[in-house]
């Protein structure tokens, strides 16, 4: 019984080795034949049909198309086969168009927003050592008018200077040069002309001085308060408290907060990468707001940023606006209209163009089909793309390139 089992297993092993050798030989023969095969024929609608000579598709009856392979396997499971480029010829009747040699211009519509101009902001700082006795403004983005009382400062050093001034006007009134110098010193320490005149009349020193806003604006806060906040796009509805409070001691020239000027603002507009080369500094721009889309503000482009936003591939332009008369709210949406200069070139419609990674292609009409052809493009204007290299006005191309991309004959999966 044991001998019989041994003989049976041995026979099975011989059969397995024999079949493996047979199939391996067949595979080698097939691969050898295919590897040396230069021409094969396939169906544009059924790419699984492969023949070594011309004929008709057994499924749909269409004429088989010749496919040239240069020392490559038609089918296989190796990584080289999976990474082969797609078939670049499509048989069929599709609508065609021709490139146009003409001059185009357009008016670009740019979305924008009203923002603060950080360059016109003004720092409010103490001019002498002291302590905040009382604050009359407490929140970021609180509106302040010019001449408005913003805080009271307690300063013994200031009181000493007031006493010196009182002594001079009382005991040495004829020494006008020294009195004038003392008076100027009090002004440099933050006292107003009205406060100095009151001190002259009363001759009573006061260690507490009221500080008034030098200009109208919106309180932003100090750099330490704002951290990463961008004043150009900050929401004015915030009620965040200022970090400096009553009882805080301040050093000479320390900034209490920054006032954003609402009379000088920026119009910030986003420009897509396609129109980037068409936008120039000093170019005229018409601006409408979401409050009134029919009235336009005439201005010019003052600054073009060179760095693209990596998120949406756009860059920004700035338009400096005098908001003293316009009274545009910060954050209001804008529409900018820029008329571009006329550009001469060869143009095709965008739908004829197909982008495949780093390359752009069109389908060139050749005989009974279309061949994928790489091109180089320039700028985009409306629905047209400028052709720099690859095709000419004598060529005929498929009108809708994406339609051909979806064709079974273009992409063959295995």
URKA-V950405 format. One record per residue. RES is the residue in three letters. SS is DSSP state (H for helix, E for strand, L for the rest). PHI is phi as a letter, one per 40 degrees, with the letter a starting at -180 (NA if undefined). D_FIRST is the distance of its C-alpha to the first C-alpha in Angstrom with 1 decimal. Layout:
# URKA-V950405
{{RES,SS,PHI,D_FIRST} {RES,SS,PHI,D_FIRST}}
This chain:
# URKA-V950405
{{UNK,L,NA,0.0} {UNK,H,c,3.8} {UNK,H,c,5.4} {UNK,H,c,5.0} {UNK,H,c,6.3} {UNK,H,c,8.7} {UNK,H,c,9.9} {UNK,H,c,10.6} {UNK,H,c,12.4} {UNK,H,c,14.2} {UNK,H,c,15.4} {UNK,H,c,16.7} {UNK,H,c,18.5} {UNK,H,c,20.1} {UNK,H,c,21.3} {UNK,H,c,22.7} {UNK,H,c,24.5} {UNK,H,c,25.8} {UNK,H,c,27.2} {UNK,H,c,28.8} {UNK,H,c,30.4} {UNK,H,c,31.7} {UNK,H,c,33.2} {UNK,H,c,34.6} {UNK,H,c,36.2} {UNK,H,c,37.7} {UNK,H,c,39.0} {UNK,H,c,40.6} {UNK,H,c,42.2} {UNK,H,c,43.5} {UNK,H,c,44.9} {UNK,H,c,46.4} {UNK,H,c,48.0} {UNK,H,c,49.3} {UNK,H,c,50.5} {UNK,L,c,52.7} {UNK,L,c,53.9} {UNK,L,c,57.5} {UNK,E,b,58.4} {UNK,E,b,56.6} {UNK,E,b,58.0} {UNK,E,a,57.5} {UNK,L,c,59.1} {UNK,L,c,61.6} {UNK,L,c,60.5} {UNK,L,b,56.8} {UNK,L,c,55.8} {UNK,L,c,52.1} {UNK,L,c,53.1} {UNK,E,b,53.0} {UNK,E,b,53.8} {UNK,L,c,54.5} {UNK,L,a,57.6} {UNK,L,c,60.5} {UNK,L,i,60.3} {UNK,E,b,60.4} {UNK,L,c,58.2} {UNK,L,c,55.8} {UNK,L,c,56.4} {UNK,L,b,60.1} {UNK,L,g,61.5} {UNK,L,c,63.3} {UNK,E,c,63.7} {UNK,L,c,61.2} {UNK,E,b,62.6} {UNK,E,c,62.0} {UNK,E,b,60.4} {UNK,E,c,60.7} {UNK,L,b,58.0} {UNK,L,c,58.7} {UNK,L,f,55.4} {UNK,L,b,53.8} {UNK,L,c,50.7} {UNK,L,c,51.5} {UNK,L,b,48.6} {UNK,L,i,46.3} {UNK,L,b,45.1} {UNK,L,c,46.7} {UNK,H,c,49.6} {UNK,H,c,51.9} {UNK,H,c,51.3} {UNK,H,c,52.0} {UNK,L,c,55.2} {UNK,L,c,56.6} {UNK,L,c,60.1} {UNK,L,c,60.5} {UNK,L,c,61.6} {UNK,L,b,65.4} {UNK,E,b,66.4} {UNK,E,b,66.8} {UNK,E,c,67.6} {UNK,L,i,69.9} {UNK,L,b,73.4} {UNK,L,b,74.7} {UNK,L,c,78.2} {UNK,E,b,79.8} {UNK,E,a,82.6} {UNK,E,b,84.4} {UNK,L,c,85.5} {UNK,E,b,89.2} {UNK,E,c,91.6} {UNK,E,a,94.0} {UNK,E,b,95.6} {UNK,E,b,94.4} {UNK,L,a,95.8} {UNK,L,a,95.0} {UNK,E,b,96.0} {UNK,E,c,93.2} {UNK,E,c,92.8} {UNK,E,b,92.0} {UNK,E,c,91.1} {UNK,E,a,92.9} {UNK,E,a,94.3} {UNK,E,c,97.5} {UNK,E,b,97.0} {UNK,E,c,99.1} {UNK,L,c,100.5} {UNK,H,c,99.6} {UNK,H,c,102.1} {UNK,H,c,105.0} {UNK,L,c,104.1} {UNK,E,b,106.6} {UNK,E,c,105.9} {UNK,E,b,108.0} {UNK,E,b,108.4} {UNK,L,c,110.7} {UNK,L,b,113.4} {UNK,L,a,114.0} {UNK,L,c,112.1} {UNK,E,i,112.0} {UNK,E,b,110.2} {UNK,E,c,109.4} {UNK,E,c,111.7} {UNK,E,a,110.9} {UNK,E,b,108.6} {UNK,L,b,109.8} {UNK,L,b,106.6} {UNK,L,b,103.2} {UNK,E,b,100.5} {UNK,L,c,98.8} {UNK,L,g,100.0} {UNK,L,c,103.1} {UNK,E,c,105.9} {UNK,E,b,108.9} {UNK,L,b,112.3} {UNK,L,c,114.6} {UNK,L,g,116.9} {UNK,L,c,114.8} {UNK,E,c,114.7} {UNK,E,b,111.2} {UNK,E,a,111.5} {UNK,E,b,114.0} {UNK,E,b,113.7} {UNK,E,c,115.2} {UNK,L,a,116.3} {UNK,H,c,118.7} {UNK,H,c,119.0} {UNK,H,c,120.3} {UNK,H,c,122.8} {UNK,H,c,124.1} {UNK,H,c,124.7} {UNK,H,c,126.5} {UNK,H,c,128.8} {UNK,H,c,129.6} {UNK,H,c,130.6} {UNK,H,c,132.7} {UNK,H,c,134.5} {UNK,H,c,135.3} {UNK,H,c,136.7} {UNK,H,c,138.7} {UNK,H,b,140.2} {UNK,L,a,140.0} {UNK,L,c,140.4} {UNK,L,c,142.2} {UNK,L,c,139.3} {UNK,H,c,137.6} {UNK,H,c,135.3} {UNK,H,c,133.6} {UNK,H,c,133.5} {UNK,H,c,131.9} {UNK,H,c,129.2} {UNK,H,c,128.5} {UNK,H,c,128.3} {UNK,H,c,125.8} {UNK,H,c,123.7} {UNK,H,c,123.4} {UNK,H,c,122.3} {UNK,H,c,119.6} {UNK,L,c,118.4} {UNK,L,h,117.9} {UNK,L,c,121.1} {UNK,L,c,122.6} {UNK,H,c,126.2} {UNK,H,c,126.9} {UNK,H,c,125.6} {UNK,H,c,127.7} {UNK,H,c,130.8} {UNK,H,c,130.3} {UNK,H,c,129.9} {UNK,H,c,133.2} {UNK,H,c,135.0} {UNK,H,c,133.6} {UNK,L,f,133.3} {UNK,L,b,130.5} {UNK,L,c,127.2} {UNK,L,b,124.0} {UNK,L,c,120.6} {UNK,E,b,118.7} {UNK,E,b,118.7} {UNK,E,c,117.3} {UNK,E,b,115.1} {UNK,E,b,115.2} {UNK,L,c,112.8} {UNK,L,c,114.0} {UNK,L,a,112.4} {UNK,L,c,110.7} {UNK,E,i,107.0} {UNK,E,b,103.7} {UNK,E,c,102.5} {UNK,L,c,99.3} {UNK,L,h,99.0} {UNK,L,c,98.6} {UNK,H,c,95.7} {UNK,H,c,94.1} {UNK,H,c,94.3} {UNK,H,c,92.8} {UNK,L,f,90.0} {UNK,L,c,87.9} {UNK,L,c,89.9} {UNK,L,c,91.2} {UNK,L,c,94.8} {UNK,L,c,94.5} {UNK,L,b,92.1} {UNK,L,c,92.8} {UNK,L,c,93.1} {UNK,L,c,96.7} {UNK,L,c,95.8} {UNK,L,c,94.5} {UNK,L,b,96.4} {UNK,L,c,94.9} {UNK,E,c,97.4} {UNK,L,c,98.9} {UNK,L,c,97.7} {UNK,L,c,101.3} {UNK,L,b,103.0} {UNK,L,c,106.3} {UNK,L,g,106.7} {UNK,L,c,104.8} {UNK,E,c,106.6} {UNK,E,b,106.8} {UNK,L,c,107.7} {UNK,L,d,110.2} {UNK,L,g,108.8} {UNK,L,c,105.7} {UNK,E,c,104.5} {UNK,E,c,104.5} {UNK,E,a,102.9} {UNK,E,b,102.9} {UNK,E,b,104.7} {UNK,E,c,103.2} {UNK,L,c,105.8} {UNK,L,c,105.4} {UNK,L,c,108.1} {UNK,E,b,106.0} {UNK,E,b,102.4} {UNK,E,b,99.6} {UNK,E,b,98.1} {UNK,E,b,94.5} {UNK,E,b,92.6} {UNK,E,c,89.0} {UNK,E,b,88.5} {UNK,E,c,85.1} {UNK,H,c,83.8} {UNK,H,c,84.5} {UNK,H,b,88.2} {UNK,H,d,88.4} {UNK,H,c,90.2} {UNK,H,c,92.8} {UNK,L,c,94.2} {UNK,L,b,97.0} {UNK,L,c,99.4} {UNK,L,g,102.8} {UNK,L,c,101.4} {UNK,E,c,103.1} {UNK,E,a,101.1} {UNK,E,b,102.0} {UNK,E,b,100.8} {UNK,E,b,100.6} {UNK,E,b,99.7} {UNK,L,c,97.8} {UNK,L,c,101.1} {UNK,L,a,102.9} {UNK,L,c,100.8} {UNK,L,c,103.9} {UNK,L,c,106.0} {UNK,L,b,105.0} {UNK,E,b,105.7} {UNK,E,c,106.3} {UNK,E,a,105.1} {UNK,E,a,103.4} {UNK,L,c,100.2} {UNK,L,c,101.0} {UNK,E,a,97.7} {UNK,E,b,94.3} {UNK,L,c,91.4} {UNK,L,c,89.2} {UNK,L,c,86.0} {UNK,L,c,83.6} {UNK,E,c,82.0} {UNK,L,c,78.3} {UNK,L,c,77.5} {UNK,L,b,79.2} {UNK,L,f,80.2} {UNK,E,b,83.9} {UNK,E,b,86.9} {UNK,E,b,90.2} {UNK,E,b,93.8} {UNK,E,b,96.8} {UNK,E,b,100.1} {UNK,E,c,102.9} {UNK,E,b,104.8} {UNK,E,c,108.2} {UNK,H,c,107.4} {UNK,H,c,111.0} {UNK,H,b,111.9} {UNK,H,c,108.4} {UNK,L,f,107.4} {UNK,L,c,103.7} {UNK,L,c,101.5} {UNK,L,c,98.9} {UNK,L,g,95.4} {UNK,L,c,96.7} {UNK,E,c,94.6} {UNK,E,b,96.2} {UNK,E,b,95.6} {UNK,E,b,96.7} {UNK,E,b,97.5} {UNK,E,b,97.6} {UNK,E,c,98.6} {UNK,L,c,96.9} {UNK,L,c,98.5} {UNK,L,c,97.8} {UNK,E,b,94.9} {UNK,E,c,94.6} {UNK,E,i,91.2} {UNK,E,c,88.4} {UNK,E,b,86.9} {UNK,E,b,84.0} {UNK,E,c,83.1} {UNK,H,c,80.5} {UNK,H,c,78.2} {UNK,H,c,77.7} {UNK,L,c,76.4} {UNK,E,b,72.8} {UNK,E,c,72.0} {UNK,E,b,68.5} {UNK,L,g,68.4} {UNK,L,c,70.8} {UNK,E,b,71.6} {UNK,E,b,73.7} {UNK,E,b,73.1} {UNK,E,b,74.7} {UNK,E,b,73.4} {UNK,E,c,75.4} {UNK,E,c,76.0} {UNK,E,a,74.6} {UNK,L,g,74.5} {UNK,L,c,72.4} {UNK,E,a,71.0} {UNK,E,b,71.5} {UNK,E,b,70.6} {UNK,E,c,70.2} {UNK,E,b,72.9} {UNK,E,c,73.6} {UNK,E,b,77.1} {UNK,E,b,79.3} {UNK,E,b,81.4} {UNK,E,b,84.6} {UNK,E,c,86.3} {UNK,E,b,85.9} {UNK,E,b,88.8} {UNK,L,f,88.3} {UNK,L,c,85.6} {UNK,E,b,85.8} {UNK,E,b,84.1} {UNK,E,c,85.8} {UNK,E,c,83.9} {UNK,E,c,84.4} {UNK,E,a,82.0} {UNK,L,h,79.4} {UNK,L,a,81.2} {UNK,L,b,84.7} {UNK,L,c,87.0} {UNK,L,c,86.0} {UNK,L,c,82.4} {UNK,E,b,81.0} {UNK,E,b,78.3} {UNK,E,c,76.4} {UNK,L,c,78.6} {UNK,L,b,75.8} {UNK,H,c,73.3} {UNK,H,c,71.2} {UNK,H,c,70.6} {UNK,H,c,69.0} {UNK,H,c,66.9} {UNK,L,c,65.3} {UNK,L,c,64.3} {UNK,L,c,60.7} {UNK,L,c,61.5} {UNK,L,c,62.7} {UNK,L,b,59.9} {UNK,L,b,56.3} {UNK,L,c,53.5} {UNK,L,b,50.0}}
